[in-house]
Amino acid sequence: MNSRLKSLSAAILCGALITQLSACGTIFYPERRGQISGQIDPGVAILNGIGLLIFIIPGLIAFGIDFATGAIYLPDGKYSVAPATLNKAIDTNGQVDTAALQQILKQELGQDLPLEQARQIKADSAAQLAMLQYTGRG
């Protein structure tokens, strides 16, 4: 019975450490990754703070990961368009139809954006987006 209690305690401790090492905002809000700045989400900050109180090093790592990925910031809904809506502008070959994209952006954001010379940028990480100075805002 004693070894069963020890293994259960070890499993709970490992689960808590893994959760804190991967950061709360990154787990709960993966769609927020890639933001560079904004208002800090108090819920994510409190959860990371609890992790900081319980486990110092994993809590610091959680804060670091959330700030580095941008998942700790609240989304700026003013310029947000759902990815499912944007997918309507992609044809079967994976190419972006700029006319359809322009119509979607005009409908969703209320802005007529010139996309005649638009180019598609594929960035695999938040660091690449930061190098392009992409803020996710208009």
The first five atom37 places (N, CA, C, CB, O) and aatype in JSON, in Angstrom:
{
  "aatype": [12, 2, 15, 1, 10, 11, 15, 10, 15, 0, 0, 9, 10, 4, 7, 0, 10, 9, 16, 5, 10, 15, 0, 4, 7, 16, 9, 13, 18, 14, 6, 1, 1, 7, 5, 9, 15, 7, 5, 9, 3, 14, 7, 19, 0, 9, 10, 2, 7, 9, 7, 10, 10, 9, 13, 9, 9, 14, 7, 10, 9, 0, 13, 7, 9, 3, 13, 0, 16, 7, 0, 9, 18, 10, 14, 3, 7, 11, 18, 15, 19, 0, 14, 0, 16, 10, 2, 11, 0, 9, 3, 16, 2, 7, 5, 19, 3, 16, 0, 0, 10, 5, 5, 9, 10, 11, 5, 6, 10, 7, 5, 3, 10, 14, 10, 6, 5, 0, 1, 5, 9, 11, 0, 3, 15, 0, 0, 5, 10, 0, 12, 10, 5, 18, 16, 7, 1, 7],
  "atom_mask": [
    [1, 1, 1, 1, 1],
    [1, 1, 1, 1, 1],
    [1, 1, 1, 1, 1],
    [1, 1, 1, 1, 1],
    [1, 1, 1, 1, 1],
    [1, 1, 1, 1, 1],
    [1, 1, 1, 1, 1],
    [1, 1, 1, 1, 1],
    [1, 1, 1, 1, 1],
    [1, 1, 1, 1, 1],
    [1, 1, 1, 1, 1],
    [1, 1, 1, 1, 1],
    [1, 1, 1, 1, 1],
    [1, 1, 1, 1, 1],
    [1, 1, 1, 0, 1],
    [1, 1, 1, 1, 1],
    [1, 1, 1, 1, 1],
    [1, 1, 1, 1, 1],
    [1, 1, 1, 1, 1],
    [1, 1, 1, 1, 1],
    [1, 1, 1, 1, 1],
    [1, 1, 1, 1, 1],
    [1, 1, 1, 1, 1],
    [1, 1, 1, 1, 1],
    [1, 1, 1, 0, 1],
    [1, 1, 1, 1, 1],
    [1, 1, 1, 1, 1],
    [1, 1, 1, 1, 1],
    [1, 1, 1, 1, 1],
    [1, 1, 1, 1, 1],
    [1, 1, 1, 1, 1],
    [1, 1, 1, 1, 1],
    [1, 1, 1, 1, 1],
    [1, 1, 1, 0, 1],
    [1, 1, 1, 1, 1],
    [1, 1, 1, 1, 1],
    [1, 1, 1, 1, 1],
    [1, 1, 1, 0, 1],
    [1, 1, 1, 1, 1],
    [1, 1, 1, 1, 1],
    [1, 1, 1, 1, 1],
    [1, 1, 1, 1, 1],
    [1, 1, 1, 0, 1],
    [1, 1, 1, 1, 1],
    [1, 1, 1, 1, 1],
    [1, 1, 1, 1, 1],
    [1, 1, 1, 1, 1],
    [1, 1, 1, 1, 1],
    [1, 1, 1, 0, 1],
    [1, 1, 1, 1, 1],
    [1, 1, 1, 0, 1],
    [1, 1, 1, 1, 1],
    [1, 1, 1, 1, 1],
    [1, 1, 1, 1, 1],
    [1, 1, 1, 1, 1],
    [1, 1, 1, 1, 1],
    [1, 1, 1, 1, 1],
    [1, 1, 1, 1, 1],
    [1, 1, 1, 0, 1],
    [1, 1, 1, 1, 1],
    [1, 1, 1, 1, 1],
    [1, 1, 1, 1, 1],
    [1, 1, 1, 1, 1],
    [1, 1, 1, 0, 1],
    [1, 1, 1, 1, 1],
    [1, 1, 1, 1, 1],
    [1, 1, 1, 1, 1],
    [1, 1, 1, 1, 1],
    [1, 1, 1, 1, 1],
    [1, 1, 1, 0, 1],
    [1, 1, 1, 1, 1],
    [1, 1, 1, 1, 1],
    [1, 1, 1, 1, 1],
    [1, 1, 1, 1, 1],
    [1, 1, 1, 1, 1],
    [1, 1, 1, 1, 1],
    [1, 1, 1, 0, 1],
    [1, 1, 1, 1, 1],
    [1, 1, 1, 1, 1],
    [1, 1, 1, 1, 1],
    [1, 1, 1, 1, 1],
    [1, 1, 1, 1, 1],
    [1, 1, 1, 1, 1],
    [1, 1, 1, 1, 1],
    [1, 1, 1, 1, 1],
    [1, 1, 1, 1, 1],
    [1, 1, 1, 1, 1],
    [1, 1, 1, 1, 1],
    [1, 1, 1, 1, 1],
    [1, 1, 1, 1, 1],
    [1, 1, 1, 1, 1],
    [1, 1, 1, 1, 1],
    [1, 1, 1, 1, 1],
    [1, 1, 1, 0, 1],
    [1, 1, 1, 1, 1],
    [1, 1, 1, 1, 1],
    [1, 1, 1, 1, 1],
    [1, 1, 1, 1, 1],
    [1, 1, 1, 1, 1],
    [1, 1, 1, 1, 1],
    [1, 1, 1, 1, 1],
    [1, 1, 1, 1, 1],
    [1, 1, 1, 1, 1],
    [1, 1, 1, 1, 1],
    [1, 1, 1, 1, 1],
    [1, 1, 1, 1, 1],
    [1, 1, 1, 1, 1],
    [1, 1, 1, 1, 1],
    [1, 1, 1, 1, 1],
    [1, 1, 1, 0, 1],
    [1, 1, 1, 1, 1],
    [1, 1, 1, 1, 1],
    [1, 1, 1, 1, 1],
    [1, 1, 1, 1, 1],
    [1, 1, 1, 1, 1],
    [1, 1, 1, 1, 1],
    [1, 1, 1, 1, 1],
    [1, 1, 1, 1, 1],
    [1, 1, 1, 1, 1],
    [1, 1, 1, 1, 1],
    [1, 1, 1, 1, 1],
    [1, 1, 1, 1, 1],
    [1, 1, 1, 1, 1],
    [1, 1, 1, 1, 1],
    [1, 1, 1, 1, 1],
    [1, 1, 1, 1, 1],
    [1, 1, 1, 1, 1],
    [1, 1, 1, 1, 1],
    [1, 1, 1, 1, 1],
    [1, 1, 1, 1, 1],
    [1, 1, 1, 1, 1],
    [1, 1, 1, 1, 1],
    [1, 1, 1, 1, 1],
    [1, 1, 1, 1, 1],
    [1, 1, 1, 1, 1],
    [1, 1, 1, 0, 1],
    [1, 1, 1, 1, 1],
    [1, 1, 1, 0, 1]
  ],
  "atom_positions": [
    [[0.81, -1.19, 0.0], [0.0, 0.0, 0.0], [0.86, 1.27, 0.0], [-0.93, -0.01, 1.2], [0.51, 2.26, -0.64]],
    [[1.98, 1.24, 0.71], [2.86, 2.38, 0.79], [3.49, 2.7, -0.56], [3.95, 2.13, 1.83], [3.63, 3.87, -0.93]],
    [[3.88, 1.66, -1.31], [4.47, 1.9, -2.63], [3.43, 2.42, -3.61], [5.1, 0.6, -3.18], [3.75, 3.2, -4.51]],
    [[2.18, 2.01, -3.43], [1.1, 2.52, -4.29], [0.87, 4.01, -4.04], [-0.21, 1.73, -4.04], [0.63, 4.76, -4.98]],
    [[0.95, 4.43, -2.8], [0.8, 5.83, -2.45], [1.96, 6.66, -3.01], [0.71, 6.0, -0.92], [1.76, 7.77, -3.5]],
    [[3.16, 6.11, -2.92], [4.33, 6.8, -3.46], [4.23, 6.96, -4.97], [5.61, 6.05, -3.09], [4.55, 8.02, -5.51]],
    [[3.79, 5.92, -5.67], [3.68, 6.02, -7.12], [2.57, 6.98, -7.54], [3.43, 4.64, -7.73], [2.71, 7.69, -8.53]],
    [[1.48, 7.02, -6.78], [0.41, 7.98, -7.06], [0.9, 9.41, -6.82], [-0.82, 7.68, -6.19], [0.61, 10.3, -7.62]],
    [[1.63, 9.61, -5.74], [2.18, 10.94, -5.45], [3.17, 11.36, -6.52], [2.86, 10.95, -4.07], [3.18, 12.52, -6.94]],
    [[3.99, 10.43, -6.97], [4.95, 10.74, -8.03], [4.24, 11.08, -9.33], [5.91, 9.56, -8.25], [4.67, 11.98, -10.05]],
    [[3.17, 10.38, -9.66], [2.42, 10.65, -10.88], [1.77, 12.03, -10.82], [1.36, 9.57, -11.11], [1.77, 12.76, -11.81]],
    [[1.21, 12.39, -9.66], [0.59, 13.7, -9.51], [1.64, 14.8, -9.6], [-0.16, 13.79, -8.16], [1.41, 15.82, -10.25]],
    [[2.78, 14.6, -8.97], [3.86, 15.58, -9.03], [4.38, 15.75, -10.45], [5.0, 15.18, -8.1], [4.62, 16.87, -10.89]],
    [[4.56, 14.66, -11.17], [5.02, 14.72, -12.57], [4.01, 15.44, -13.45], [5.28, 13.3, -13.12], [4.38, 16.24, -14.3]],
    [[2.75, 15.17, -13.24], [1.7, 15.85, -14.01], [1.7, 17.35, -13.76], [0.0, 0.0, 0.0], [1.57, 18.15, -14.69]],
    [[1.85, 17.73, -12.5], [1.88, 19.15, -12.16], [3.11, 19.83, -12.76], [1.87, 19.34, -10.65], [3.01, 20.95, -13.27]],
    [[4.25, 19.19, -12.7], [5.47, 19.76, -13.26], [5.38, 19.9, -14.77], [6.68, 18.91, -12.9], [5.79, 20.92, -15.33]],
    [[4.85, 18.88, -15.44], [4.72, 18.94, -16.9], [3.78, 20.07, -17.29], [4.21, 17.6, -17.47], [4.05, 20.8, -18.25]],
    [[2.69, 20.23, -16.57], [1.75, 21.31, -16.85], [2.42, 22.66, -16.68], [0.51, 21.21, -15.94], [2.24, 23.55, -17.52]],
    [[3.18, 22.83, -15.63], [3.84, 24.11, -15.4], [4.98, 24.35, -16.38], [4.36, 24.17, -13.98], [5.22, 25.49, -16.77]],
    [[5.68, 23.3, -16.76], [6.78, 23.49, -17.71], [6.28, 23.89, -19.08], [7.6, 22.24, -17.8], [6.99, 24.56, -19.83]],
    [[5.08, 23.48, -19.43], [4.57, 23.84, -20.75], [3.75, 25.12, -20.72], [3.73, 22.7, -21.31], [3.31, 25.57, -21.78]],
    [[3.52, 25.7, -19.59], [2.89, 27.0, -19.39], [1.39, 26.97, -19.6], [3.49, 28.01, -20.31], [0.88, 26.34, -20.53]],
    [[0.69, 27.64, -18.72], [-0.78, 27.63, -18.73], [-1.37, 28.27, -19.97], [-1.31, 28.34, -17.51], [-2.26, 27.69, -20.59]],
    [[-0.91, 29.44, -20.34], [-1.46, 30.13, -21.5], [-1.25, 29.37, -22.79], [0.0, 0.0, 0.0], [-2.12, 29.37, -23.66]],
    [[-0.12, 28.72, -22.91], [0.18, 27.95, -24.11], [-0.72, 26.73, -24.21], [1.64, 27.52, -24.12], [-1.09, 26.33, -25.31]],
    [[-1.09, 26.14, -23.07], [-1.97, 24.97, -23.07], [-3.42, 25.4, -23.3], [-1.85, 24.2, -21.75], [-4.11, 24.81, -24.14]],
    [[-3.88, 26.4, -22.57], [-5.29, 26.78, -22.61], [-5.66, 27.6, -23.85], [-5.65, 27.56, -21.38], [-6.78, 27.51, -24.34]],
    [[-4.73, 28.4, -24.36], [-5.02, 29.29, -25.48], [-3.94, 29.16, -26.57], [-5.11, 30.75, -25.0], [-3.19, 30.11, -26.78]],
    [[-3.85, 28.04, -27.25], [-2.81, 27.89, -28.28], [-2.99, 28.86, -29.45], [-2.8, 26.47, -28.8], [-2.03, 29.17, -30.15]],
    [[-4.22, 29.34, -29.66], [-4.45, 30.27, -30.76], [-3.84, 31.65, -30.5], [-5.92, 30.42, -31.0], [-3.72, 32.45, -31.42]],
    [[-3.45, 31.92, -29.27], [-2.84, 33.21, -28.93], [-1.34, 33.24, -29.21], [-3.09, 33.52, -27.47], [-0.73, 34.31, -29.19]],
    [[-0.75, 32.11, -29.46], [0.69, 32.09, -29.7], [1.04, 32.97, -30.89], [1.2, 30.65, -29.94], [0.29, 33.02, -31.86]],
    [[2.14, 33.66, -30.82], [2.58, 34.52, -31.9], [2.3, 35.99, -31.65], [0.0, 0.0, 0.0], [2.77, 36.84, -32.4]],
    [[1.54, 36.32, -30.6], [1.31, 37.72, -30.28], [2.58, 38.3, -29.69], [0.12, 37.88, -29.29], [3.33, 37.62, -28.99]],
    [[2.82, 39.55, -29.99], [4.06, 40.18, -29.51], [3.8, 41.05, -28.29], [4.69, 41.01, -30.62], [4.66, 41.16, -27.42]],
    [[2.63, 41.67, -28.23], [2.32, 42.52, -27.09], [0.82, 42.59, -26.9], [2.92, 43.94, -27.27], [0.05, 42.02, -27.68]],
    [[0.42, 43.28, -25.87], [-1.0, 43.44, -25.59], [-1.24, 43.47, -24.1], [0.0, 0.0, 0.0], [-0.3, 43.56, -23.31]],
    [[-2.51, 43.4, -23.72], [-2.86, 43.35, -22.31], [-2.65, 41.93, -21.79], [-4.33, 43.81, -22.08], [-2.97, 40.96, -22.47]],
    [[-2.12, 41.82, -20.59], [-1.87, 40.51, -19.99], [-3.19, 39.94, -19.49], [-0.84, 40.6, -18.83], [-3.96, 40.62, -18.82]],
    [[-3.44, 38.68, -19.81], [-4.64, 37.98, -19.36], [-4.46, 37.66, -17.87], [-4.89, 36.66, -20.2], [-3.55, 36.92, -17.51]],
    [[-5.33, 38.22, -17.01], [-5.16, 37.99, -15.57], [-5.32, 36.53, -15.18], [-6.14, 38.83, -14.8], [-4.67, 36.07, -14.24]],
    [[-6.18, 35.79, -15.87], [-6.38, 34.37, -15.54], [-5.11, 33.56, -15.76], [0.0, 0.0, 0.0], [-4.74, 32.75, -14.91]],
    [[-4.46, 33.78, -16.89], [-3.22, 33.06, -17.18], [-2.13, 33.5, -16.21], [-2.77, 33.31, -18.64], [-1.36, 32.67, -15.73]],
    [[-2.05, 34.79, -15.92], [-1.03, 35.29, -14.99], [-1.23, 34.71, -13.59], [-1.07, 36.83, -14.93], [-0.26, 34.38, -12.92]],
    [[-2.49, 34.6, -13.16], [-2.77, 34.02, -11.83], [-2.39, 32.55, -11.8], [-4.26, 34.2, -11.46], [-1.78, 32.09, -10.83]],
    [[-2.74, 31.81, -12.85], [-2.37, 30.38, -12.89], [-0.86, 30.2, -12.89], [-2.98, 29.7, -14.12], [-0.34, 29.33, -12.2]],
    [[-0.16, 31.01, -13.68], [1.3, 30.93, -13.66], [1.85, 31.34, -12.3], [1.89, 31.83, -14.76], [2.84, 30.78, -11.83]],
    [[1.19, 32.33, -11.66], [1.61, 32.76, -10.32], [1.44, 31.67, -9.28], [0.0, 0.0, 0.0], [2.27, 31.51, -8.39]],
    [[0.34, 30.91, -9.4], [0.13, 29.77, -8.49], [1.25, 28.76, -8.68], [-1.25, 29.1, -8.72], [1.79, 28.21, -7.72]],
    [[1.59, 28.52, -9.94], [2.7, 27.61, -10.22], [4.01, 28.15, -9.67], [0.0, 0.0, 0.0], [4.87, 27.38, -9.24]],
    [[4.15, 29.46, -9.68], [5.36, 30.09, -9.14], [5.42, 29.93, -7.62], [5.4, 31.58, -9.51], [6.5, 29.74, -7.06]],
    [[4.26, 30.0, -6.97], [4.23, 29.83, -5.51], [4.52, 28.38, -5.1], [2.88, 30.26, -4.97], [5.21, 28.13, -4.11]],
    [[3.99, 27.45, -5.86], [4.16, 26.04, -5.5], [5.52, 25.5, -5.94], [3.04, 25.19, -6.13], [6.24, 24.89, -5.15]],
    [[5.86, 25.74, -7.19], [7.13, 25.26, -7.74], [7.84, 26.47, -8.35], [6.92, 24.11, -8.82], [7.42, 26.96, -9.39]],
    [[8.88, 26.95, -7.73], [9.54, 28.2, -8.14], [10.08, 28.11, -9.57], [10.67, 28.54, -7.18], [9.72, 28.92, -10.42]],
    [[10.93, 27.15, -9.84], [11.58, 27.05, -11.15], [10.57, 26.78, -12.27], [12.65, 25.95, -11.13], [10.59, 27.5, -13.27]],
    [[9.68, 25.78, -12.14], [8.7, 25.59, -13.2], [7.76, 26.79, -13.38], [7.88, 24.34, -12.92], [7.3, 27.06, -14.49]],
    [[7.46, 27.51, -12.3], [6.63, 28.7, -12.41], [7.31, 29.79, -13.22], [0.0, 0.0, 0.0], [6.68, 30.45, -14.05]],
    [[8.61, 29.98, -12.97], [9.38, 30.95, -13.76], [9.43, 30.54, -15.23], [10.81, 31.1, -13.2], [9.31, 31.37, -16.12]],
    [[9.61, 29.24, -15.45], [9.64, 28.74, -16.83], [8.29, 28.96, -17.5], [10.03, 27.25, -16.86], [8.23, 29.33, -18.67]],
    [[7.19, 28.73, -16.77], [5.85, 28.93, -17.32], [5.65, 30.39, -17.73], [4.78, 28.52, -16.29], [5.13, 30.67, -18.81]],
    [[6.05, 31.32, -16.86], [5.95, 32.73, -17.22], [6.8, 33.03, -18.45], [6.37, 33.63, -16.05], [6.36, 33.73, -19.36]],
    [[8.01, 32.51, -18.46], [8.91, 32.75, -19.6], [8.33, 32.23, -20.91], [0.0, 0.0, 0.0], [8.4, 32.92, -21.93]],
    [[7.77, 31.03, -20.87], [7.2, 30.45, -22.09], [6.0, 31.25, -22.55], [6.8, 28.98, -21.86], [5.86, 31.54, -23.74]],
    [[5.12, 31.62, -21.62], [3.93, 32.38, -21.99], [4.27, 33.75, -22.56], [3.02, 32.53, -20.8], [3.64, 34.21, -23.51]],
    [[5.28, 34.41, -21.97], [5.69, 35.7, -22.54], [6.38, 35.52, -23.88], [6.61, 36.43, -21.56], [6.16, 36.31, -24.8]],
    [[7.22, 34.5, -24.0], [7.95, 34.27, -25.26], [7.01, 33.91, -26.4], [8.98, 33.17, -25.07], [7.21, 34.36, -27.53]],
    [[5.99, 33.1, -26.12], [5.06, 32.71, -27.18], [3.96, 33.72, -27.39], [4.46, 31.37, -26.86], [3.3, 33.7, -28.43]],
    [[3.73, 34.6, -26.43], [2.66, 35.59, -26.53], [1.32, 35.08, -26.05], [0.0, 0.0, 0.0], [0.32, 35.78, -26.18]],
    [[1.28, 33.87, -25.51], [0.01, 33.28, -25.09], [-0.54, 33.93, -23.82], [0.19, 31.8, -24.86], [-1.69, 33.7, -23.48]],
    [[0.26, 34.73, -23.13], [-0.21, 35.38, -21.91], [-1.03, 36.64, -22.22], [0.99, 35.74, -21.01], [-1.74, 37.15, -21.36]],
    [[-0.94, 37.13, -23.45], [-1.63, 38.35, -23.82], [-3.06, 38.07, -24.26], [-0.88, 39.07, -24.92], [-3.33, 37.07, -24.93]],
    [[-3.97, 38.96, -23.89], [-5.35, 38.87, -24.35], [-5.39, 39.17, -25.84], [-6.26, 39.85, -23.56], [-4.63, 40.01, -26.33]],
    [[-6.27, 38.49, -26.57], [-6.34, 38.78, -28.01], [-6.98, 40.14, -28.25], [-7.14, 37.68, -28.74], [-7.86, 40.57, -27.5]],
    [[-6.53, 40.79, -29.28], [-7.11, 42.07, -29.68], [-8.2, 41.76, -30.69], [-6.03, 43.04, -30.27], [-7.92, 41.58, -31.88]],
    [[-9.44, 41.72, -30.23], [-10.56, 41.32, -31.08], [-10.88, 42.31, -32.18], [0.0, 0.0, 0.0], [-11.64, 41.98, -33.08]],
    [[-10.31, 43.5, -32.14], [-10.62, 44.52, -33.13], [-10.21, 44.1, -34.53], [-9.95, 45.83, -32.76], [-10.91, 44.4, -35.49]],
    [[-9.1, 43.41, -34.65], [-8.59, 43.02, -35.96], [-8.52, 41.51, -36.12], [-7.23, 43.61, -36.19], [-7.69, 41.01, -36.87]],
    [[-9.37, 40.79, -35.43], [-9.32, 39.34, -35.48], [-10.3, 38.8, -36.51], [-9.62, 38.75, -34.11], [-11.44, 39.26, -36.62]],
    [[-9.84, 37.81, -37.27], [-10.68, 37.08, -38.21], [-10.43, 35.61, -37.94], [-10.37, 37.46, -39.71], [-9.28, 35.17, -37.86]],
    [[-11.49, 34.85, -37.79], [-11.36, 33.43, -37.49], [-10.66, 32.7, -38.64], [-12.75, 32.8, -37.23], [-10.94, 32.97, -39.81]],
    [[-9.75, 31.79, -38.31], [-9.05, 31.04, -39.36], [-9.99, 30.28, -40.29], [-8.08, 30.08, -38.74], [-9.72, 30.15, -41.48]],
    [[-11.1, 29.78, -39.75], [-12.05, 29.06, -40.6], [-12.64, 29.98, -41.66], [-13.18, 28.45, -39.75], [-12.91, 29.55, -42.78]],
    [[-12.83, 31.24, -41.32], [-13.34, 32.21, -42.28], [-12.29, 32.5, -43.35], [-13.76, 33.51, -41.57], [-12.62, 32.61, -44.53]],
    [[-11.04, 32.62, -42.94], [-9.97, 32.89, -43.89], [-9.7, 31.7, -44.82], [-8.69, 33.26, -43.14], [-9.25, 31.88, -45.95]],
    [[-9.98, 30.49, -44.34], [-9.76, 29.31, -45.16], [-10.65, 29.29, -46.4], [-10.01, 28.06, -44.35], [-10.35, 28.58, -47.36]],
    [[-11.72, 30.06, -46.39], [-12.61, 30.13, -47.56], [-11.91, 30.79, -48.74], [-13.87, 30.9, -47.21], [-12.34, 30.61, -49.88]],
    [[-10.85, 31.54, -48.5], [-10.12, 32.22, -49.57], [-9.0, 31.36, -50.15], [-9.54, 33.52, -49.05], [-8.26, 31.82, -51.02]],
    [[-8.86, 30.12, -49.69], [-7.82, 29.22, -50.19], [-8.46, 28.21, -51.11], [-7.06, 28.51, -49.01], [-9.43, 27.55, -50.75]],
    [[-7.89, 28.09, -52.33], [-8.47, 27.14, -53.29], [-7.94, 25.73, -53.04], [-8.15, 27.58, -54.74], [-7.19, 25.5, -52.1]],
    [[-8.34, 24.8, -53.9], [-7.98, 23.39, -53.7], [-6.48, 23.13, -53.88], [-8.75, 22.52, -54.67], [-5.96, 22.13, -53.38]],
    [[-5.79, 24.03, -54.57], [-4.34, 23.89, -54.76], [-3.54, 24.5, -53.63], [-3.92, 24.52, -56.07], [-2.31, 24.42, -53.61]],
    [[-4.22, 25.12, -52.68], [-3.54, 25.75, -51.55], [-3.13, 27.17, -51.83], [0.0, 0.0, 0.0], [-2.4, 27.77, -51.03]],
    [[-3.56, 27.74, -52.94], [-3.23, 29.12, -53.29], [-4.29, 30.06, -52.74], [-3.09, 29.27, -54.83], [-5.47, 29.71, -52.65]],
    [[-3.87, 31.25, -52.37], [-4.77, 32.25, -51.82], [-5.4, 33.05, -52.96], [-4.04, 33.18, -50.83], [-4.7, 33.6, -53.81]],
    [[-6.72, 33.09, -52.97], [-7.47, 33.92, -53.93], [-7.56, 35.31, -53.32], [-8.91, 33.32, -54.24], [-8.34, 35.53, -52.39]],
    [[-6.78, 36.26, -53.86], [-6.7, 37.59, -53.24], [-8.03, 38.33, -53.31], [-5.63, 38.41, -53.92], [-8.34, 39.1, -52.4]],
    [[-8.81, 38.12, -54.37], [-10.11, 38.8, -54.46], [-11.05, 38.3, -53.36], [-10.74, 38.57, -55.86], [-11.74, 39.09, -52.72]],
    [[-11.08, 36.97, -53.15], [-11.92, 36.41, -52.1], [-11.43, 36.85, -50.72], [-11.94, 34.87, -52.19], [-12.24, 37.16, -49.85]],
    [[-10.11, 36.88, -50.54], [-9.54, 37.33, -49.27], [-9.89, 38.79, -49.01], [-8.02, 37.15, -49.27], [-10.24, 39.15, -47.89]],
    [[-9.8, 39.61, -50.03], [-10.12, 41.02, -49.88], [-11.6, 41.19, -49.5], [-9.81, 41.78, -51.18], [-11.93, 42.03, -48.66]],
    [[-12.47, 40.4, -50.1], [-13.9, 40.48, -49.78], [-14.16, 40.04, -48.34], [-14.71, 39.6, -50.76], [-14.96, 40.66, -47.64]],
    [[-13.49, 38.97, -47.89], [-13.67, 38.48, -46.52], [-13.19, 39.54, -45.52], [-12.89, 37.16, -46.3], [-13.88, 39.82, -44.54]],
    [[-12.03, 40.13, -45.77], [-11.5, 41.15, -44.86], [-12.38, 42.38, -44.83], [-10.09, 41.54, -45.28], [-12.57, 42.99, -43.77]],
    [[-12.94, 42.75, -45.98], [-13.84, 43.9, -46.01], [-15.1, 43.61, -45.21], [-14.2, 44.27, -47.46], [-15.6, 44.47, -44.49]],
    [[-15.61, 42.4, -45.35], [-16.83, 42.01, -44.64], [-16.59, 41.89, -43.13], [-17.36, 40.69, -45.19], [-17.4, 42.37, -42.34]],
    [[-15.47, 41.26, -42.73], [-15.21, 41.0, -41.32], [-14.68, 42.22, -40.57], [-14.23, 39.86, -41.18], [-15.07, 42.48, -39.43]],
    [[-13.78, 42.98, -41.21], [-13.11, 44.09, -40.53], [-13.68, 45.45, -40.89], [-11.65, 44.07, -40.84], [-13.43, 46.44, -40.2]],
    [[-14.45, 45.5, -41.97], [-14.99, 46.77, -42.4], [-13.95, 47.66, -43.04], [0.0, 0.0, 0.0], [-14.11, 48.88, -43.08]],
    [[-12.87, 47.05, -43.55], [-11.79, 47.81, -44.17], [-11.54, 47.27, -45.56], [-10.49, 47.75, -43.31], [-11.54, 46.06, -45.79]],
    [[-11.33, 48.18, -46.5], [-11.0, 47.78, -47.87], [-9.48, 47.84, -48.01], [-11.72, 48.71, -48.93], [-8.9, 48.91, -48.18]],
    [[-8.85, 46.68, -47.94], [-7.39, 46.61, -47.98], [-6.91, 46.31, -49.39], [-6.87, 45.55, -46.99], [-7.45, 45.42, -50.05]],
    [[-5.89, 47.03, -49.86], [-5.35, 46.75, -51.2], [-4.48, 45.5, -51.16], [-4.54, 47.96, -51.73], [-3.44, 45.48, -50.51]],
    [[-4.92, 44.46, -51.84], [-4.18, 43.2, -51.83], [-3.63, 42.83, -53.2], [-5.08, 42.08, -51.32], [-3.27, 41.68, -53.43]],
    [[-3.56, 43.79, -54.11], [-3.09, 43.48, -55.45], [-1.63, 42.99, -55.43], [-3.21, 44.71, -56.35], [-1.26, 42.12, -56.22]],
    [[-0.83, 43.55, -54.55], [0.58, 43.16, -54.47], [0.88, 42.37, -53.2], [1.46, 44.4, -54.54], [2.02, 42.33, -52.74]],
    [[-0.14, 41.74, -52.64], [0.05, 40.96, -51.42], [0.89, 39.73, -51.72], [-1.31, 40.56, -50.81], [0.83, 39.17, -52.81]],
    [[1.66, 39.32, -50.74], [2.45, 38.11, -50.88], [2.24, 37.25, -49.65], [3.96, 38.42, -51.08], [2.03, 37.76, -48.55]],
    [[2.28, 35.96, -49.85], [2.05, 35.04, -48.75], [3.37, 34.74, -48.05], [1.4, 33.74, -49.26], [4.36, 34.38, -48.68]],
    [[3.36, 34.9, -46.74], [4.54, 34.63, -45.93], [4.22, 33.46, -45.03], [4.97, 35.89, -45.1], [3.24, 33.5, -44.28]],
    [[5.03, 32.43, -45.09], [4.84, 31.29, -44.2], [5.89, 31.38, -43.11], [4.94, 29.93, -44.99], [7.08, 31.23, -43.35]],
    [[5.43, 31.63, -41.91], [6.33, 31.7, -40.77], [6.0, 30.54, -39.84], [6.2, 33.08, -40.02], [4.84, 30.31, -39.49]],
    [[7.03, 29.81, -39.46], [6.83, 28.63, -38.64], [6.91, 28.9, -37.15], [7.83, 27.6, -39.0], [6.6, 28.02, -36.34]],
    [[7.32, 30.09, -36.76], [7.46, 30.33, -35.33], [7.21, 31.79, -35.01], [8.86, 29.92, -34.85], [7.2, 32.66, -35.88]],
    [[6.99, 32.04, -33.75], [6.77, 33.41, -33.28], [8.03, 34.24, -33.48], [6.36, 33.42, -31.8], [7.93, 35.45, -33.71]],
    [[9.2, 33.63, -33.4], [10.45, 34.37, -33.59], [10.54, 34.9, -35.02], [11.66, 33.47, -33.27], [10.99, 36.02, -35.24]],
    [[10.13, 34.08, -36.0], [10.15, 34.53, -37.39], [9.16, 35.67, -37.6], [9.84, 33.37, -38.34], [9.45, 36.63, -38.31]],
    [[7.98, 35.57, -36.98], [7.01, 36.65, -37.08], [7.54, 37.92, -36.44], [5.68, 36.24, -36.43], [7.31, 39.02, -36.94]],
    [[8.24, 37.78, -35.33], [8.82, 38.95, -34.66], [9.88, 39.6, -35.54], [9.42, 38.55, -33.3], [9.99, 40.82, -35.58]],
    [[10.67, 38.79, -36.24], [11.68, 39.34, -37.14], [11.03, 40.11, -38.28], [12.57, 38.21, -37.7], [11.6, 41.08, -38.77]],
    [[9.84, 39.69, -38.7], [9.1, 40.39, -39.74], [8.34, 41.59, -39.18], [8.14, 39.45, -40.43], [7.68, 42.31, -39.93]],
    [[8.43, 41.79, -37.87], [7.73, 42.85, -37.15], [6.23, 42.72, -37.32], [8.19, 44.22, -37.63], [5.52, 43.72, -37.46]],
    [[5.73, 41.49, -37.32], [4.3, 41.22, -37.44], [3.68, 41.31, -36.06], [4.04, 39.82, -38.07], [4.13, 40.64, -35.13]],
    [[2.66, 42.14, -35.9], [2.02, 42.31, -34.61], [0.64, 41.69, -34.57], [1.93, 43.78, -34.26], [0.04, 41.61, -33.5]],
    [[0.12, 41.24, -35.7], [-1.21, 40.67, -35.72], [-2.3, 41.72, -35.71], [0.0, 0.0, 0.0], [-3.48, 41.4, -35.56]],
    [[-1.91, 42.96, -35.85], [-2.87, 44.07, -35.86], [-2.73, 44.82, -37.17], [-2.64, 45.02, -34.64], [-1.69, 44.77, -37.83]],
    [[-3.79, 45.51, -37.55], [-3.82, 46.22, -38.82], [-3.0, 47.4, -38.82], [0.0, 0.0, 0.0], [-2.92, 48.11, -39.83]]
  ]
}
